[in-house]
């Protein structure tokens, strides 16, 4: 009698095919989004071509909107996509009526204050509060064109966080349109475009967009952040050499930067470059190097100066690196630190919720991880 094929025995290529069908994608659609040929996808799914590079598995997983671990080890829990936050539908509806002008004109200084409050909400990971404020802010900003770029950019950034990358791309594209004629604003908007494209698994497009905008952005923070986005996109494409060249360039820019002014909320500086080096190593599958970079970064004097959102997001990624390195205790500790720094970053982001589930299912979890698993509804 033929033994049934257990899911854990299933080849990676077959799991790719299964998730592709779940996403209602043809082989050609998957190939187009990966920048590959239909023949390449077909060979992968039939097992004729092996997936022996983690960066390629990661790129496929991004396009299929699953965690790489789901393709590599189906015994891991499926990704958790629900955020538990209300307000995204209202933001979507606002973007759908972007051409309409508000019936009441809001004074410019009031809109400026509201934009700054929105940035503060984002930087402190107050995502529920921000989602509630965005529809009115976007409507008001349409009467104040100079503030449309930051309003759309904030919108795109929080949507990426909450797993709504398609909608984020739309908002980021609107930001670029609003910034036309102003190289610095266009460059700042392109940061959001690159982030949304990377979240969609379109790293090649993100790389092209970021590199094209680099030469026109006169602001040091915007210029440097575009280089960082290009480096991260290159890593997402599996091009480690180009990623290294770009990150070295960003490090030189950060080293020459003087002053602490951050008018465009980029948080660009030496510690940000080090965190990008960490993420590049993680994206290229080098968990050991990523852990080393992480431990360097958090010992720096400028680490506490980063926004809470930025630090918590990094700590979630650090937990992923520790998990890949086989250090379950350190992974749980990084998650607990992220939750202390900015709870919403851990409890509402799909990527963080999936990671909590993975750690909780990987073995005996620390009390802090067990508590988080309970809070988000993960049970063993």
C-alpha positions, 0 to 999 in steps of 0.5 A: 500500500502506498504511504500517503505523503505527509505535508512535512514530506512535501517538496518546497516547490509543491508548497509554492504551487499550493500557496500560489493557487490559494492566492488565485495566481497563475504561474505567469502572474507569479513569474511576473511578480518575481521577475522570472520566467513562467518556465522557471516557476514551473520547474520550481513547482515540479521540483526540477529546479531546487530553491537552495537560496534563502533570499529566493525563498523569501522573495517568493514568500513575500509575493505569496504573502506568507512567511518563508518558514511556511514554505520551508517548514509547513509544521510552523503556524500559518501567518496571522493576517488580522490586525484587530485594528479598525479604521483601515476601511475608512482610510481606503474610502478616503483614498477612493475619493482623493479628488474631492475637496473638503467642504470646509477649508481648514487653516494651514497652521491647523493642518500643519499641527495635525500633520506633526501630531500624525508623525508623533502618533506614528513614531510612538506606534499609536496606530489605532489613534493614527488610523482614526485621524487619517481620513480627516487629515487627508481631506484637509491636506487636499486644500493645502497641497504643500502638506499632501506629501507628508499626509500621504507618506504617513498613510503609506507608512502605517498601511505597510505596517499593518499588512496593507501593502497594496493600499500603501503603494497607492498612497505612496504614489499619490505622495509622489504626484503631490510632490511633483516639482519639488525634488526633496518632497518627491524624494521623501515620497519615493521613500514610501514608494520603495517601502511599499514595493518592498512589502509587496515583494517587488524589490527590483522596482523598489531598487529602480525607484529609490536609485532614480530619486537619490540624485535629486534629493538635496536633503541629507536625511532624504538622500541617505534614506533613499540609499538605505532603501535601495540597499535593502531592495538590492538585498531583497533581490539577492544582490549582496554585492550591490547591497554592500556597496549601497550601504557603504555609501549610506554609511559615508553619508551618515558619517558626514551628516551634521546637526540633528534636524530631521524635517522629513522624519527619516531618522537617518544616521549612523545607527539607522545604517547599522540597523539596515546592515542587520536587515540586509544580513537577515534578508540574505539568510545570514542570521549570525551576521544579523545577530552580531549587527543587532547587538552592536546597534543596541549598545550605541548611545544613539540607539535610544534616540530612535523613535519607539516605532523604529526601535520596536520594529527592529527588535521584532526583526531581531527576534526573527534573527535569533529564531533563525539562529536557533536561540529561542530564549533570545528571540523571546527576550527581543519580542518582550523588549519590543512589546515594552517599547511599543506594544502596537508594533508587536500586537497589531503587525501581521509579521510580528503576530506570525513570529509570536506564533512561530516562537510559541509553537517552536518549544517551551516559550518564556512567560512573556512570549506565552502572554503575548501569544495569549493576547493575540489568540495563539494557542498551542 
